[in-house]
Amino acid sequence: QVQLVESGGGLVQAGGSLRLSCAASGSIPSISTMMWYRQAPGAQRELVAAITRSGTTNYADSVKGRFTISRDNAKNTVYLQMNSLKPDDTAVYYCAAKRLVTTYWGQGTQVTVSS
């Protein structure tokens, strides 16, 4: 089992920045990829960014150049640095961790970007 707890969401003006954190506990060594998803009202959940245990990253086109995912394996924590935020970035952001064939989810943290 893996438990994930997100923090760092909030309200920010367009152009501002936020840093999300996700602390993992449980069966940590077997976690491979960690991910950030988001879900806006009335929309499907979408992958924002992913990072493998070795540090390879992948981003949605909509956030490339603005968001950075990073991972501290010693602290079992993954981060999402979000810069140049836009109102379209408003969503609930979820941390996810892939362990073997199972994906575990955090409870989500709200990010609201005002225009």
C-alpha positions as CSV (number, residue, x, y, z in Angstrom):
1,Q,0.0,0.0,0.0
2,V,1.0,3.6,-0.7
3,Q,-0.4,6.7,1.0
4,L,-0.1,10.1,-0.7
5,V,-0.8,13.5,0.9
6,E,-0.7,16.7,-1.2
7,S,-0.2,20.2,0.0
8,G,0.4,23.6,-1.4
9,G,-2.7,24.5,-3.3
10,G,-4.5,27.8,-3.0
11,L,-5.7,30.9,-4.7
12,V,-3.2,32.9,-6.9
13,Q,-3.5,35.7,-9.4
14,A,-2.8,35.0,-13.1
15,G,1.0,35.1,-13.7
16,G,1.7,34.0,-10.2
17,S,3.4,30.8,-8.9
18,L,2.5,27.9,-6.6
19,R,4.5,24.9,-5.5
20,L,2.6,21.6,-4.8
21,S,4.1,18.9,-2.6
22,C,3.1,15.2,-2.3
23,A,4.5,13.1,0.5
24,A,4.4,9.4,0.0
25,S,4.4,6.7,2.8
26,G,4.1,3.0,2.8
27,S,5.7,0.7,0.3
28,I,8.0,3.4,-1.1
29,P,10.9,1.3,-2.7
30,S,8.5,-0.2,-5.2
31,I,7.1,3.1,-6.5
32,S,8.3,3.7,-10.0
33,T,6.6,6.7,-11.6
34,M,5.1,9.6,-9.7
35,M,2.6,11.9,-11.4
36,W,0.5,15.0,-11.1
37,Y,-3.0,15.0,-12.6
38,R,-5.6,17.7,-12.6
39,Q,-9.3,17.8,-13.0
40,A,-11.3,21.0,-13.8
41,P,-15.0,21.2,-13.2
42,G,-16.9,19.3,-15.9
43,A,-13.7,18.0,-17.4
44,Q,-11.9,14.7,-17.4
45,R,-8.8,14.1,-15.3
46,E,-5.7,14.8,-17.3
47,L,-2.0,14.0,-16.8
48,V,0.0,17.2,-16.1
49,A,3.5,15.8,-15.5
50,A,5.3,12.6,-14.6
51,I,8.7,11.6,-13.3
52,T,10.3,8.2,-13.1
53,R,12.5,7.0,-10.3
54,S,15.6,7.9,-12.3
55,G,14.4,11.4,-13.0
56,T,13.0,11.2,-16.5
57,T,10.2,13.7,-16.9
58,N,7.2,14.1,-19.2
59,Y,4.8,17.1,-19.4
60,A,1.4,17.9,-21.0
61,D,1.8,20.3,-23.9
62,S,-0.3,22.9,-22.0
63,V,2.2,23.2,-19.2
64,K,5.5,22.8,-20.9
65,G,7.9,25.6,-20.1
66,R,5.8,26.7,-17.1
67,F,5.6,23.7,-14.8
68,T,8.4,21.6,-13.4
69,I,8.1,18.3,-11.7
70,S,10.8,17.1,-9.4
71,R,11.3,14.3,-6.9
72,D,13.3,13.8,-3.7
73,N,13.6,10.1,-3.3
74,A,15.3,10.5,0.1
75,K,12.2,12.4,1.4
76,N,9.7,10.3,-0.6
77,T,8.3,13.5,-1.9
78,V,7.4,14.8,-5.4
79,Y,6.9,18.5,-6.2
80,L,5.2,20.5,-8.9
81,Q,6.5,24.0,-9.4
82,M,3.9,26.0,-11.3
83,N,4.9,29.3,-12.8
84,S,3.1,31.8,-15.0
85,L,-0.2,30.4,-13.9
86,K,-3.3,31.0,-16.1
87,P,-7.0,30.9,-15.2
88,D,-7.2,27.7,-17.3
89,D,-4.9,26.0,-14.8
90,T,-7.7,26.1,-12.2
91,A,-8.4,22.6,-11.1
92,V,-8.1,20.0,-8.4
93,Y,-4.6,18.7,-8.6
94,Y,-4.0,15.0,-7.7
95,C,-0.7,13.3,-6.9
96,A,-0.4,9.7,-8.1
97,A,2.1,6.9,-7.7
98,K,2.5,3.8,-9.7
99,R,3.6,0.7,-7.9
100,L,3.8,-2.4,-9.9
101,V,0.4,-2.6,-11.7
102,T,-1.5,-0.3,-9.3
103,T,-1.8,3.4,-9.3
104,Y,-2.4,5.1,-5.9
105,W,-4.0,8.5,-5.6
106,G,-3.9,11.4,-3.1
107,Q,-7.0,13.3,-2.0
108,G,-6.3,16.3,-4.2
109,T,-5.6,19.9,-3.6
110,Q,-7.5,22.9,-5.1
111,V,-5.6,25.4,-7.3
112,T,-7.5,28.5,-8.3
113,V,-6.1,31.1,-10.6
114,S,-7.9,34.4,-10.8
115,S,-7.8,36.7,-13.8
